[in-house]
Amino acid sequence: MALNSKALLLILAVLSLAVGGYQAVLFSKGHFVGSSFQAIWSLVFLVLLVLWVDQDCRERKNIYRPFEFGFLVFLFWLPYLPYYLLRTRKAWGLLWLLGFALLFYSGYVFQWVVYLTR
């Protein structure tokens, strides 16, 4: 069963907020996540993001997709993601990009909230 782009986006958001909450709870107790956890989470986030771009692109008929599109997006995700969001969503693409950045850094944002509310 293939997931559609909305389901992948929901999974990405829920996992990001869960990991961010976990990091905030650890921070409130005086601990930090390990570097291996952070590396694995970064990879999982990247894979989910690439899967979302690939699936979102499949659902749009006006986007040309070469045969190796998923692999190419995985390799060149950093320059391609802003380009894709701006091309498909125009000015709203910048807000999407900001949203993805906030999801990725949600742990740090939540840690700042914990720090400022102490």
N, CA, C and O atoms as CSV, one atom per row, in Angstrom:
chain,resi,resn,atom,element,x,y,z
A,1,MET,N,N,0.838,-1.172,0.000
A,1,MET,CA,C,0.000,0.000,0.000
A,1,MET,C,C,0.883,1.235,0.000
A,1,MET,O,O,1.672,1.438,0.922
A,2,ALA,N,N,0.757,2.036,-1.000
A,2,ALA,CA,C,1.541,3.260,-1.097
A,2,ALA,C,C,0.834,4.381,-0.344
A,2,ALA,O,O,-0.385,4.539,-0.420
A,3,LEU,N,N,1.623,5.141,0.373
A,3,LEU,CA,C,1.076,6.280,1.103
A,3,LEU,C,C,0.971,7.476,0.181
A,3,LEU,O,O,1.820,7.669,-0.690
A,4,ASN,N,N,-0.062,8.281,0.364
A,4,ASN,CA,C,-0.142,9.497,-0.429
A,4,ASN,C,C,0.678,10.594,0.247
A,4,ASN,O,O,1.182,10.404,1.354
A,5,SER,N,N,0.808,11.715,-0.405
A,5,SER,CA,C,1.688,12.768,0.101
A,5,SER,C,C,1.170,13.357,1.408
A,5,SER,O,O,1.966,13.761,2.256
A,6,LYS,N,N,-0.142,13.413,1.584
A,6,LYS,CA,C,-0.689,13.963,2.832
A,6,LYS,C,C,-0.372,13.060,4.014
A,6,LYS,O,O,-0.063,13.545,5.102
A,7,ALA,N,N,-0.447,11.751,3.806
A,7,ALA,CA,C,-0.127,10.818,4.883
A,7,ALA,C,C,1.351,10.905,5.246
A,7,ALA,O,O,1.701,10.891,6.426
A,8,LEU,N,N,2.217,10.993,4.243
A,8,LEU,CA,C,3.649,11.131,4.524
A,8,LEU,C,C,3.946,12.434,5.257
A,8,LEU,O,O,4.781,12.464,6.162
A,9,LEU,N,N,3.273,13.499,4.874
A,9,LEU,CA,C,3.464,14.782,5.538
A,9,LEU,C,C,2.989,14.714,6.987
A,9,LEU,O,O,3.631,15.275,7.875
A,10,LEU,N,N,1.882,14.036,7.231
A,10,LEU,CA,C,1.379,13.872,8.590
A,10,LEU,C,C,2.346,13.046,9.434
A,10,LEU,O,O,2.608,13.391,10.587
A,11,ILE,N,N,2.875,11.967,8.877
A,11,ILE,CA,C,3.854,11.141,9.590
A,11,ILE,C,C,5.093,11.964,9.918
A,11,ILE,O,O,5.614,11.888,11.031
A,12,LEU,N,N,5.560,12.743,8.961
A,12,LEU,CA,C,6.734,13.590,9.175
A,12,LEU,C,C,6.483,14.595,10.292
A,12,LEU,O,O,7.343,14.793,11.150
A,13,ALA,N,N,5.324,15.225,10.291
A,13,ALA,CA,C,5.009,16.230,11.308
A,13,ALA,C,C,4.868,15.598,12.690
A,13,ALA,O,O,5.399,16.124,13.668
A,14,VAL,N,N,4.158,14.476,12.777
A,14,VAL,CA,C,3.945,13.827,14.074
A,14,VAL,C,C,5.268,13.329,14.644
A,14,VAL,O,O,5.545,13.532,15.826
A,15,LEU,N,N,6.083,12.684,13.824
A,15,LEU,CA,C,7.377,12.208,14.310
A,15,LEU,C,C,8.282,13.362,14.719
A,15,LEU,O,O,8.990,13.266,15.721
A,16,SER,N,N,8.267,14.445,13.962
A,16,SER,CA,C,9.097,15.603,14.299
A,16,SER,C,C,8.688,16.196,15.637
A,16,SER,O,O,9.539,16.521,16.464
A,17,LEU,N,N,7.392,16.336,15.849
A,17,LEU,CA,C,6.919,16.893,17.115
A,17,LEU,C,C,7.180,15.934,18.274
A,17,LEU,O,O,7.467,16.376,19.387
A,18,ALA,N,N,7.084,14.634,18.029
A,18,ALA,CA,C,7.377,13.651,19.077
A,18,ALA,C,C,8.855,13.686,19.455
A,18,ALA,O,O,9.194,13.670,20.638
A,19,VAL,N,N,9.724,13.734,18.467
A,19,VAL,CA,C,11.163,13.806,18.741
A,19,VAL,C,C,11.494,15.128,19.429
A,19,VAL,O,O,12.299,15.159,20.359
A,20,GLY,N,N,10.879,16.216,18.977
A,20,GLY,CA,C,11.094,17.510,19.623
A,20,GLY,C,C,10.633,17.502,21.070
A,20,GLY,O,O,11.307,18.047,21.944
A,21,GLY,N,N,9.485,16.884,21.326
A,21,GLY,CA,C,9.007,16.763,22.700
A,21,GLY,C,C,9.937,15.923,23.555
A,21,GLY,O,O,10.191,16.254,24.713
A,22,TYR,N,N,10.443,14.843,22.993
A,22,TYR,CA,C,11.404,13.994,23.704
A,22,TYR,C,C,12.663,14.777,24.054
A,22,TYR,O,O,13.168,14.672,25.172
A,23,GLN,N,N,13.170,15.557,23.112
A,23,GLN,CA,C,14.350,16.368,23.377
A,23,GLN,C,C,14.068,17.416,24.447
A,23,GLN,O,O,14.933,17.693,25.278
A,24,ALA,N,N,12.881,17.998,24.442
A,24,ALA,CA,C,12.529,19.006,25.442
A,24,ALA,C,C,12.415,18.390,26.833
A,24,ALA,O,O,12.853,18.989,27.815
A,25,VAL,N,N,11.828,17.196,26.921
A,25,VAL,CA,C,11.712,16.526,28.218
A,25,VAL,C,C,13.095,16.197,28.762
A,25,VAL,O,O,13.370,16.415,29.942
A,26,LEU,N,N,13.961,15.675,27.910
A,26,LEU,CA,C,15.324,15.391,28.363
A,26,LEU,C,C,16.032,16.664,28.809
A,26,LEU,O,O,16.730,16.666,29.824
A,27,PHE,N,N,15.857,17.737,28.062
A,27,PHE,CA,C,16.488,19.007,28.410
A,27,PHE,C,C,15.979,19.524,29.748
A,27,PHE,O,O,16.749,20.075,30.534
A,28,SER,N,N,14.692,19.351,30.012
A,28,SER,CA,C,14.134,19.833,31.278
A,28,SER,C,C,14.684,19.059,32.468
A,28,SER,O,O,14.698,19.569,33.588
A,29,LYS,N,N,15.134,17.838,32.235
A,29,LYS,CA,C,15.720,17.026,33.299
A,29,LYS,C,C,17.240,17.149,33.354
A,29,LYS,O,O,17.889,16.483,34.162
A,30,GLY,N,N,17.809,18.000,32.497
A,30,GLY,CA,C,19.248,18.228,32.523
A,30,GLY,C,C,20.050,17.289,31.650
A,30,GLY,O,O,21.270,17.211,31.793
A,31,HIS,N,N,19.408,16.584,30.762
A,31,HIS,CA,C,20.089,15.652,29.867
A,31,HIS,C,C,19.928,16.110,28.423
A,31,HIS,O,O,19.113,16.981,28.118
A,32,PHE,N,N,20.709,15.514,27.552
A,32,PHE,CA,C,20.616,15.804,26.121
A,32,PHE,C,C,20.564,14.487,25.359
A,32,PHE,O,O,21.016,13.455,25.855
A,33,VAL,N,N,20.013,14.529,24.161
A,33,VAL,CA,C,20.005,13.322,23.332
A,33,VAL,C,C,21.424,13.068,22.841
A,33,VAL,O,O,22.223,13.995,22.702
A,34,GLY,N,N,21.719,11.822,22.586
A,34,GLY,CA,C,23.041,11.465,22.106
A,34,GLY,C,C,23.237,11.838,20.644
A,34,GLY,O,O,22.282,12.086,19.907
A,35,SER,N,N,24.484,11.869,20.258
A,35,SER,CA,C,24.790,12.227,18.868
A,35,SER,C,C,24.307,11.150,17.899
A,35,SER,O,O,23.941,11.460,16.766
A,36,SER,N,N,24.304,9.892,18.332
A,36,SER,CA,C,23.818,8.832,17.447
A,36,SER,C,C,22.307,8.958,17.227
A,36,SER,O,O,21.822,8.744,16.116
A,37,PHE,N,N,21.567,9.302,18.278
A,37,PHE,CA,C,20.126,9.526,18.123
A,37,PHE,C,C,19.871,10.679,17.167
A,37,PHE,O,O,19.001,10.595,16.300
A,38,GLN,N,N,20.631,11.755,17.328
A,38,GLN,CA,C,20.444,12.920,16.462
A,38,GLN,C,C,20.781,12.582,15.010
A,38,GLN,O,O,20.106,13.047,14.091
A,39,ALA,N,N,21.820,11.778,14.801
A,39,ALA,CA,C,22.195,11.388,13.439
A,39,ALA,C,C,21.118,10.507,12.803
A,39,ALA,O,O,20.774,10.682,11.634
A,40,ILE,N,N,20.593,9.563,13.576
A,40,ILE,CA,C,19.546,8.686,13.047
A,40,ILE,C,C,18.283,9.488,12.757
A,40,ILE,O,O,17.641,9.276,11.728
A,41,TRP,N,N,17.917,10.409,13.650
A,41,TRP,CA,C,16.723,11.216,13.415
A,41,TRP,C,C,16.900,12.097,12.176
A,41,TRP,O,O,15.960,12.270,11.401
A,42,SER,N,N,18.087,12.649,11.990
A,42,SER,CA,C,18.334,13.468,10.799
A,42,SER,C,C,18.153,12.646,9.528
A,42,SER,O,O,17.580,13.129,8.551
A,43,LEU,N,N,18.636,11.413,9.539
A,43,LEU,CA,C,18.485,10.541,8.376
A,43,LEU,C,C,17.016,10.169,8.150
A,43,LEU,O,O,16.540,10.186,7.015
A,44,VAL,N,N,16.304,9.836,9.220
A,44,VAL,CA,C,14.884,9.490,9.093
A,44,VAL,C,C,14.098,10.686,8.566
A,44,VAL,O,O,13.235,10.530,7.702
A,45,PHE,N,N,14.392,11.882,9.083
A,45,PHE,CA,C,13.704,13.085,8.607
A,45,PHE,C,C,13.974,13.302,7.126
A,45,PHE,O,O,13.058,13.607,6.362
A,46,LEU,N,N,15.218,13.146,6.725
A,46,LEU,CA,C,15.579,13.341,5.321
A,46,LEU,C,C,14.881,12.323,4.420
A,46,LEU,O,O,14.372,12.682,3.359
A,47,VAL,N,N,14.853,11.067,4.833
A,47,VAL,CA,C,14.199,10.033,4.022
A,47,VAL,C,C,12.702,10.314,3.900
A,47,VAL,O,O,12.136,10.195,2.813
A,48,LEU,N,N,12.061,10.685,5.002
A,48,LEU,CA,C,10.632,11.008,4.936
A,48,LEU,C,C,10.377,12.232,4.069
A,48,LEU,O,O,9.389,12.279,3.336
A,49,LEU,N,N,11.256,13.217,4.147
A,49,LEU,CA,C,11.104,14.415,3.329
A,49,LEU,C,C,11.262,14.089,1.849
A,49,LEU,O,O,10.495,14.578,1.019
A,50,VAL,N,N,12.250,13.267,1.514
A,50,VAL,CA,C,12.456,12.869,0.117
A,50,VAL,C,C,11.277,12.033,-0.378
A,50,VAL,O,O,10.829,12.204,-1.511
A,51,LEU,N,N,10.775,11.134,0.462
A,51,LEU,CA,C,9.596,10.348,0.074
A,51,LEU,C,C,8.392,11.253,-0.169
A,51,LEU,O,O,7.612,11.018,-1.092
A,52,TRP,N,N,8.241,12.292,0.663
A,52,TRP,CA,C,7.131,13.220,0.459
A,52,TRP,C,C,7.287,13.973,-0.861
A,52,TRP,O,O,6.325,14.103,-1.618
A,53,VAL,N,N,8.501,14.473,-1.141
A,53,VAL,CA,C,8.721,15.193,-2.401
A,53,VAL,C,C,8.433,14.275,-3.582
A,53,VAL,O,O,7.778,14.686,-4.540
A,54,ASP,N,N,8.913,13.045,-3.524
A,54,ASP,CA,C,8.696,12.098,-4.615
A,54,ASP,C,C,7.206,11.818,-4.808
A,54,ASP,O,O,6.711,11.836,-5.934
A,55,GLN,N,N,6.499,11.562,-3.722
A,55,GLN,CA,C,5.069,11.256,-3.830
A,55,GLN,C,C,4.267,12.483,-4.251
A,55,GLN,O,O,3.338,12.369,-5.050
A,56,ASP,N,N,4.613,13.645,-3.726
A,56,ASP,CA,C,3.914,14.869,-4.109
A,56,ASP,C,C,4.120,15.159,-5.589
A,56,ASP,O,O,3.211,15.629,-6.273
A,57,CYS,N,N,5.311,14.877,-6.072
A,57,CYS,CA,C,5.616,15.093,-7.484
A,57,CYS,C,C,4.845,14.102,-8.363
A,57,CYS,O,O,4.422,14.457,-9.463
A,58,ARG,N,N,4.660,12.881,-7.896
A,58,ARG,CA,C,3.887,11.891,-8.660
A,58,ARG,C,C,2.428,12.310,-8.794
A,58,ARG,O,O,1.779,12.028,-9.801
A,59,GLU,N,N,1.923,12.984,-7.772
A,59,GLU,CA,C,0.525,13.404,-7.796
A,59,GLU,C,C,0.305,14.635,-8.664
A,59,GLU,O,O,-0.839,14.982,-8.960
A,60,ARG,N,N,1.366,15.292,-9.071
A,60,ARG,CA,C,1.261,16.464,-9.950
A,60,ARG,C,C,1.675,16.042,-11.349
A,60,ARG,O,O,2.783,15.548,-11.556
A,61,LYS,N,N,0.798,16.233,-12.285
A,61,LYS,CA,C,1.057,15.776,-13.655
A,61,LYS,C,C,1.916,16.749,-14.454
A,61,LYS,O,O,2.454,16.375,-15.496
A,62,ASN,N,N,2.057,17.994,-13.987
A,62,ASN,CA,C,2.816,18.986,-14.753
A,62,ASN,C,C,4.304,19.009,-14.407
A,62,ASN,O,O,5.028,19.871,-14.905
A,63,ILE,N,N,4.775,18.101,-13.580
A,63,ILE,CA,C,6.185,18.035,-13.191
A,63,ILE,C,C,6.839,16.869,-13.919
A,63,ILE,O,O,6.356,15.738,-13.864
A,64,TYR,N,N,7.948,17.157,-14.604
A,64,TYR,CA,C,8.693,16.098,-15.292
A,64,TYR,C,C,9.509,15.324,-14.272
A,64,TYR,O,O,10.230,15.915,-13.467
A,65,ARG,N,N,9.396,14.011,-14.305
A,65,ARG,CA,C,10.137,13.142,-13.400
A,65,ARG,C,C,10.987,12.177,-14.207
A,65,ARG,O,O,10.441,11.325,-14.908
A,66,PRO,N,N,12.316,12.286,-14.128
A,66,PRO,CA,C,13.151,11.282,-14.784
A,66,PRO,C,C,13.032,9.936,-14.060
A,66,PRO,O,O,12.432,9.844,-12.989
A,67,PHE,N,N,13.607,8.915,-14.656
A,67,PHE,CA,C,13.498,7.562,-14.118
A,67,PHE,C,C,14.049,7.469,-12.697
A,67,PHE,O,O,13.442,6.826,-11.840
A,68,GLU,N,N,15.180,8.096,-12.443
A,68,GLU,CA,C,15.849,7.999,-11.142
A,68,GLU,C,C,15.492,9.169,-10.238
A,68,GLU,O,O,16.334,9.606,-9.454
A,69,PHE,N,N,14.288,9.683,-10.319
A,69,PHE,CA,C,13.928,10.912,-9.626
A,69,PHE,C,C,14.119,10.808,-8.115
A,69,PHE,O,O,14.709,11.704,-7.511
A,70,GLY,N,N,13.635,9.738,-7.494
A,70,GLY,CA,C,13.755,9.584,-6.046
A,70,GLY,C,C,15.196,9.592,-5.579
A,70,GLY,O,O,15.526,10.227,-4.578
A,71,PHE,N,N,16.055,8.889,-6.302
A,71,PHE,CA,C,17.472,8.853,-5.950
A,71,PHE,C,C,18.120,10.221,-6.127
A,71,PHE,O,O,18.931,10.644,-5.304
A,72,LEU,N,N,17.756,10.907,-7.207
A,72,LEU,CA,C,18.317,12.238,-7.448
A,72,LEU,C,C,17.865,13.233,-6.388
A,72,LEU,O,O,18.652,14.078,-5.961
A,73,VAL,N,N,16.625,13.147,-5.964
A,73,VAL,CA,C,16.151,14.038,-4.898
A,73,VAL,C,C,16.885,13.729,-3.606
A,73,VAL,O,O,17.229,14.643,-2.856
A,74,PHE,N,N,17.132,12.434,-3.330
A,74,PHE,CA,C,17.869,12.067,-2.122
A,74,PHE,C,C,19.284,12.634,-2.144
A,74,PHE,O,O,19.780,13.099,-1.118
A,75,LEU,N,N,19.935,12.600,-3.300
A,75,LEU,CA,C,21.301,13.118,-3.395
A,75,LEU,C,C,21.357,14.639,-3.361
A,75,LEU,O,O,22.221,15.219,-2.703
A,76,PHE,N,N,20.439,15.279,-4.065
A,76,PHE,CA,C,20.486,16.736,-4.223
A,76,PHE,C,C,19.296,17.414,-3.550
A,76,PHE,O,O,18.726,18.353,-4.105
A,77,TRP,N,N,18.920,16.954,-2.370
A,77,TRP,CA,C,17.729,17.472,-1.713
A,77,TRP,C,C,17.888,18.923,-1.286
A,77,TRP,O,O,16.917,19.679,-1.321
A,78,LEU,N,N,19.072,19.327,-0.890
A,78,LEU,CA,C,19.242,20.690,-0.376
A,78,LEU,C,C,18.990,21.760,-1.433
A,78,LEU,O,O,18.265,22.711,-1.144
A,79,PRO,N,N,19.541,21.661,-2.635
A,79,PRO,CA,C,19.177,22.689,-3.621
A,79,PRO,C,C,17.808,22.443,-4.264
A,79,PRO,O,O,17.159,23.387,-4.715
A,80,TYR,N,N,17.364,21.174,-4.308
A,80,TYR,CA,C,16.124,20.882,-5.023
A,80,TYR,C,C,14.877,21.231,-4.220
A,80,TYR,O,O,13.877,21.664,-4.794
A,81,LEU,N,N,14.919,21.049,-2.905
A,81,LEU,CA,C,13.720,21.289,-2.102
A,81,LEU,C,C,13.201,22.725,-2.222
A,81,LEU,O,O,12.011,22.903,-2.479
A,82,PRO,N,N,14.033,23.755,-2.049
A,82,PRO,CA,C,13.496,25.117,-2.238
A,82,PRO,C,C,12.997,25.355,-3.661
A,82,PRO,O,O,11.970,26.002,-3.863
A,83,TYR,N,N,13.730,24.828,-4.648
A,83,TYR,CA,C,13.308,24.980,-6.041
A,83,TYR,C,C,11.950,24.333,-6.264
A,83,TYR,O,O,11.069,24.938,-6.875
A,84,TYR,N,N,11.773,23.116,-5.778
A,84,TYR,CA,C,10.514,22.400,-5.966
A,84,TYR,C,C,9.355,23.122,-5.277
A,84,TYR,O,O,8.278,23.272,-5.852
A,85,LEU,N,N,9.587,23.564,-4.046
A,85,LEU,CA,C,8.513,24.243,-3.319
A,85,LEU,C,C,8.131,25.558,-3.981
A,85,LEU,O,O,6.949,25.890,-4.061
A,86,LEU,N,N,9.113,26.304,-4.454
A,86,LEU,CA,C,8.799,27.567,-5.133
A,86,LEU,C,C,8.120,27.326,-6.475
A,86,LEU,O,O,7.247,28.095,-6.879
A,87,ARG,N,N,8.516,26.269,-7.158
A,87,ARG,CA,C,7.929,25.987,-8.468
A,87,ARG,C,C,6.493,25.487,-8.355
A,87,ARG,O,O,5.648,25.828,-9.183
A,88,THR,N,N,6.218,24.693,-7.350
A,88,THR,CA,C,4.885,24.105,-7.240
A,88,THR,C,C,3.925,24.941,-6.403
A,88,THR,O,O,2.713,24.877,-6.607
A,89,ARG,N,N,4.451,25.721,-5.468
A,89,ARG,CA,C,3.572,26.459,-4.561
A,89,ARG,C,C,3.776,27.968,-4.609
A,89,ARG,O,O,3.184,28.708,-3.824
A,90,LYS,N,N,4.610,28.414,-5.528
A,90,LYS,CA,C,4.901,29.849,-5.714
A,90,LYS,C,C,5.384,30.466,-4.397
A,90,LYS,O,O,6.267,29.901,-3.751
A,91,ALA,N,N,4.838,31.593,-3.990
A,91,ALA,CA,C,5.308,32.287,-2.786
A,91,ALA,C,C,5.020,31.491,-1.514
A,91,ALA,O,O,5.748,31.608,-0.529
A,92,TRP,N,N,3.966,30.687,-1.534
A,92,TRP,CA,C,3.674,29.849,-0.372
A,92,TRP,C,C,4.778,28.819,-0.126
A,92,TRP,O,O,4.899,28.289,0.979
A,93,GLY,N,N,5.572,28.539,-1.139
A,93,GLY,CA,C,6.669,27.595,-0.987
A,93,GLY,C,C,7.675,28.025,0.057
A,93,GLY,O,O,8.288,27.186,0.717
A,94,LEU,N,N,7.850,29.329,0.212
A,94,LEU,CA,C,8.758,29.821,1.255
A,94,LEU,C,C,8.227,29.485,2.644
A,94,LEU,O,O,9.002,29.150,3.540
A,95,LEU,N,N,6.919,29.573,2.826
A,95,LEU,CA,C,6.333,29.184,4.111
A,95,LEU,C,C,6.454,27.680,4.343
A,95,LEU,O,O,6.688,27.235,5.467
A,96,TRP,N,N,6.293,26.902,3.276
A,96,TRP,CA,C,6.500,25.455,3.390
A,96,TRP,C,C,7.938,25.157,3.804
A,96,TRP,O,O,8.179,24.309,4.663
A,97,LEU,N,N,8.887,25.854,3.195
A,97,LEU,CA,C,10.297,25.654,3.525
A,97,LEU,C,C,10.562,26.022,4.981
A,97,LEU,O,O,11.272,25.303,5.683
A,98,LEU,N,N,9.999,27.127,5.433
A,98,LEU,CA,C,10.128,27.523,6.832
A,98,LEU,C,C,9.491,26.480,7.743
A,98,LEU,O,O,10.028,26.174,8.807
A,99,GLY,N,N,8.361,25.938,7.336
A,99,GLY,CA,C,7.705,24.900,8.129
A,99,GLY,C,C,8.546,23.640,8.253
A,99,GLY,O,O,8.632,23.054,9.332
A,100,PHE,N,N,9.168,23.219,7.157
A,100,PHE,CA,C,10.050,22.049,7.222
A,100,PHE,C,C,11.257,22.318,8.117
A,100,PHE,O,O,11.685,21.439,8.865
A,101,ALA,N,N,11.799,23.520,8.043
A,101,ALA,CA,C,12.934,23.870,8.906
A,101,ALA,C,C,12.509,23.856,10.375
A,101,ALA,O,O,13.245,23.363,11.229
A,102,LEU,N,N,11.335,24.390,10.668
A,102,LEU,CA,C,10.848,24.373,12.050
A,102,LEU,C,C,10.573,22.954,12.531
A,102,LEU,O,O,10.817,22.636,13.695
A,103,LEU,N,N,10.070,22.103,11.652
A,103,LEU,CA,C,9.871,20.709,12.043
A,103,LEU,C,C,11.204,20.033,12.342
A,103,LEU,O,O,11.323,19.291,13.318
A,104,PHE,N,N,12.202,20.288,11.507
A,104,PHE,CA,C,13.503,19.658,11.725
A,104,PHE,C,C,14.138,20.148,13.025
A,104,PHE,O,O,14.737,19.367,13.764
A,105,TYR,N,N,14.003,21.439,13.296
A,105,TYR,CA,C,14.617,22.017,14.495
A,105,TYR,C,C,13.625,22.154,15.639
A,105,TYR,O,O,13.846,22.963,16.541
A,106,SER,N,N,12.549,21.393,15.632
A,106,SER,CA,C,11.541,21.514,16.685
A,106,SER,C,C,12.108,21.180,18.061
A,106,SER,O,O,11.685,21.763,19.059
A,107,GLY,N,N,13.047,20.262,18.125
A,107,GLY,CA,C,13.663,19.941,19.410
A,107,GLY,C,C,14.376,21.133,20.011
A,107,GLY,O,O,14.267,21.383,21.211
A,108,TYR,N,N,15.103,21.870,19.192
A,108,TYR,CA,C,15.802,23.053,19.685
A,108,TYR,C,C,14.820,24.156,20.057
A,108,TYR,O,O,15.022,24.870,21.039
A,109,VAL,N,N,13.759,24.292,19.271
A,109,VAL,CA,C,12.735,25.296,19.586
A,109,VAL,C,C,12.070,24.956,20.917
A,109,VAL,O,O,11.879,25.839,21.753
A,110,PHE,N,N,11.718,23.698,21.122
A,110,PHE,CA,C,11.096,23.287,22.380
A,110,PHE,C,C,12.062,23.451,23.551
A,110,PHE,O,O,11.638,23.800,24.653
A,111,GLN,N,N,13.345,23.206,23.332
A,111,GLN,CA,C,14.323,23.413,24.396
A,111,GLN,C,C,14.399,24.879,24.792
A,111,GLN,O,O,14.524,25.200,25.974
A,112,TRP,N,N,14.322,25.770,23.810
A,112,TRP,CA,C,14.308,27.203,24.116
A,112,TRP,C,C,13.062,27.567,24.911
A,112,TRP,O,O,13.132,28.380,25.833
A,113,VAL,N,N,11.942,26.984,24.571
A,113,VAL,CA,C,10.710,27.248,25.318
A,113,VAL,C,C,10.862,26.783,26.760
A,113,VAL,O,O,10.468,27.493,27.685
A,114,VAL,N,N,11.429,25.600,26.959
A,114,VAL,CA,C,11.659,25.091,28.314
A,114,VAL,C,C,12.616,26.011,29.062
A,114,VAL,O,O,12.387,26.332,30.228
A,115,TYR,N,N,13.672,26.430,28.404
A,115,TYR,CA,C,14.661,27.304,29.040
A,115,TYR,C,C,14.045,28.648,29.436
A,115,TYR,O,O,14.309,29.154,30.527
A,116,LEU,N,N,13.235,29.220,28.562
A,116,LEU,CA,C,12.653,30.535,28.835
A,116,LEU,C,C,11.522,30.488,29.856
A,116,LEU,O,O,11.210,31.506,30.474
A,117,THR,N,N,10.906,29.330,30.042
A,117,THR,CA,C,9.821,29.223,31.020
A,117,THR,C,C,10.300,28.786,32.391
A,117,THR,O,O,9.485,28.668,33.306
A,118,ARG,N,N,11.560,28.546,32.563
A,118,ARG,CA,C,12.081,28.167,33.889
A,118,ARG,C,C,12.138,29.350,34.803
A,118,ARG,O,O,12.549,29.220,35.956
